[in-house]
Amino acid sequence: MQEKTIAGKPGSSKKSLDEKTTYRFGNRSFVVEPVFRQDGPDTLGSILLRLMKSESEAK
């Protein structure tokens, strides 16, 4: 499992899109497990754009 801090420095030297990653922000930790399908119709950029748009419309 990889670990990232606020500065974005990885806690381990392994970098794989198939591994769980833990992000720490202050006193909170978020474990991210990849579910992105490489052969799917959406790109990572289009998914992020859709998430940002839905977040801005929710407010």
Backbone bond lengths (Angstrom), bond angles and torsions (degrees), N, CA, C in turn:
res aa  C-N    CA-C-N  psi(-1)  N-CA   C-N-CA  omega(-1)  CA-C   N-CA-C  phi
1 M - - - 1.447 - - 1.522 108.62 -
2 Q 1.300 116.88 134.47 1.451 121.76 176.77 1.512 109.80 -88.93
3 E 1.318 115.80 154.55 1.452 120.16 178.16 1.520 108.31 -132.24
4 K 1.329 116.37 133.01 1.459 120.50 178.75 1.511 109.35 -124.34
5 T 1.317 115.40 145.76 1.459 120.57 178.40 1.516 108.80 -105.44
6 I 1.329 116.28 -179.25 1.467 121.23 179.67 1.522 111.22 -55.48
7 A 1.324 117.29 -36.99 1.461 120.71 -179.32 1.521 111.86 -72.68
8 G 1.340 117.31 -10.08 1.453 120.88 178.27 1.514 114.16 82.05
9 K 1.330 116.77 15.00 1.452 120.01 179.20 1.523 109.04 -84.75
10 P 1.309 117.49 123.39 1.461 118.90 -178.97 1.517 111.30 -67.20
11 G 1.334 115.66 145.24 1.448 121.01 178.90 1.520 112.43 -82.46
12 S 1.313 117.93 -15.86 1.459 120.91 176.93 1.519 108.86 -135.89
13 S 1.319 115.62 161.29 1.457 119.10 -176.19 1.525 112.92 -82.57
14 K 1.345 118.73 -14.43 1.466 121.23 178.32 1.518 110.15 -69.65
15 K 1.334 116.20 138.16 1.458 120.31 175.36 1.518 107.42 -133.54
16 S 1.325 116.02 106.23 1.453 120.84 -179.38 1.514 109.19 -139.38
17 L 1.313 116.82 137.45 1.460 120.53 178.36 1.519 111.70 -77.65
18 D 1.327 117.85 -2.65 1.457 121.67 -179.51 1.523 112.83 -98.72
19 E 1.324 118.27 -1.58 1.455 121.86 -176.40 1.519 111.78 -101.92
20 K 1.330 115.32 153.82 1.463 120.58 172.23 1.523 108.25 -71.01
21 T 1.321 117.12 146.94 1.453 122.58 178.44 1.515 108.66 -130.43
22 T 1.320 117.00 138.09 1.455 121.58 177.05 1.518 108.68 -107.27
23 Y 1.324 116.80 126.41 1.456 122.90 176.15 1.517 107.74 -109.02
24 R 1.319 117.29 132.05 1.462 121.60 179.90 1.522 109.15 -114.78
25 F 1.333 115.60 126.48 1.456 123.29 176.89 1.516 106.87 -128.06
26 G 1.326 117.02 104.77 1.455 119.98 -177.72 1.515 110.09 64.07
27 N 1.335 116.35 -124.63 1.465 121.83 -179.59 1.524 113.14 -91.81
28 R 1.314 118.09 5.35 1.466 121.43 -176.87 1.522 110.78 -109.25
29 S 1.316 114.29 145.75 1.464 121.28 175.47 1.519 108.30 -124.00
30 F 1.313 116.36 136.90 1.456 122.51 178.48 1.524 107.82 -122.03
31 V 1.325 116.39 122.57 1.458 121.47 177.71 1.521 107.14 -98.21
32 V 1.321 115.64 121.73 1.462 121.70 -177.90 1.523 108.22 -111.06
33 E 1.333 114.65 122.06 1.458 120.51 177.49 1.523 107.90 -109.44
34 P 1.322 118.41 121.83 1.459 120.60 -176.01 1.525 112.52 -65.78
35 V 1.327 115.16 134.21 1.462 121.35 176.06 1.527 110.31 -131.80
36 F 1.308 117.00 7.95 1.460 122.76 -178.30 1.526 109.85 -70.40
37 R 1.321 115.92 125.92 1.467 120.87 178.86 1.520 109.40 -89.02
38 Q 1.311 116.26 122.26 1.459 120.46 -178.75 1.518 112.42 -68.19
39 D 1.325 118.06 -26.83 1.461 120.57 -178.65 1.526 112.50 -95.38
40 G 1.337 117.13 8.74 1.459 121.48 -178.53 1.521 112.17 -78.21
41 P 1.340 116.61 168.65 1.459 120.78 -177.72 1.530 113.37 -75.32
42 D 1.337 117.64 -20.83 1.462 121.01 -177.90 1.522 110.96 -93.02
43 T 1.326 115.00 144.16 1.455 119.80 171.60 1.519 108.21 -92.26
44 L 1.305 117.06 164.79 1.454 120.51 177.64 1.527 109.93 -61.12
45 G 1.322 117.07 -38.63 1.460 121.38 178.22 1.517 112.74 -62.53
46 S 1.321 118.09 -41.40 1.468 120.17 -179.88 1.524 111.17 -68.82
47 I 1.330 116.99 -34.65 1.464 120.07 176.72 1.520 110.39 -66.47
48 L 1.329 117.33 -45.28 1.467 120.68 178.93 1.522 111.54 -63.31
49 L 1.321 117.50 -40.66 1.459 121.12 178.26 1.522 110.77 -62.09
50 R 1.316 117.55 -43.58 1.462 121.62 178.03 1.531 111.05 -62.52
51 L 1.326 117.95 -41.02 1.462 121.34 177.94 1.526 111.68 -65.21
52 M 1.333 117.18 -41.30 1.470 120.43 179.21 1.524 111.16 -65.98
53 K 1.334 116.94 -40.11 1.462 120.02 178.38 1.520 111.21 -64.88
54 S 1.329 117.41 -43.08 1.466 119.61 -179.83 1.522 110.90 -66.90
55 E 1.316 117.95 -34.21 1.466 121.37 177.73 1.528 110.82 -67.43
56 S 1.333 117.49 -40.31 1.466 119.74 -179.05 1.528 111.46 -72.44
57 E 1.332 118.00 -29.95 1.462 121.15 178.43 1.519 112.01 -76.70
58 A 1.327 117.60 -22.90 1.466 121.69 -178.08 1.523 112.22 -73.59
59 K 1.316 117.46 -18.23 1.474 120.58 -176.85 1.494 112.56 -93.46
